[in-house]
Amino acid sequence: MRRSTIFLPDINVWLALASDRHVHSRKCTAWLNSIEGGSLLFCRATQMGLLRLLTNKSVMGDDVLSSRDAWQTYDAILQDERVAFTVEPVGLEPEWRRFTLHDHPAPKVWTDAYLSAFAEAGGM
């Protein structure tokens, strides 16, 4: 039996899937449509990130959404049977710390390290 592939997309992928005016919308939609037997998961970090970006005028321009509309967009994405929300797996924090213990400032590593640790701790 073939095992399903689980994806934990970052916020930029979710934004491209949520907004057809995003520069990568077509590519991300084509990628999503090519997935057979897989699933895409939101975690709290990517859920919050998508909602934050959808309501940010500097990101969305004239397509900026109200908080209510952002939630509706998120809910619409969840209607796709391949998409679901998942809770943090047990053991995430030690993995996250392992990915982020640097001796130098690394402000851009936090979310990517979190998603990597999430996947690792969740056995994805």
Secondary structure, 3 states (H helix, E strand, C coil): CCCCEEECCCHHHHHHHHCCCCCCHHHHHHHHHHCCCEEEEECHHHHHHHHHHHCCHHHHHHHCCCHHHHHHHHHHHHCCCCEEECCCCCCHHHHHHHHHCCCCCCCCCHHHHHHHHHHHHCCC
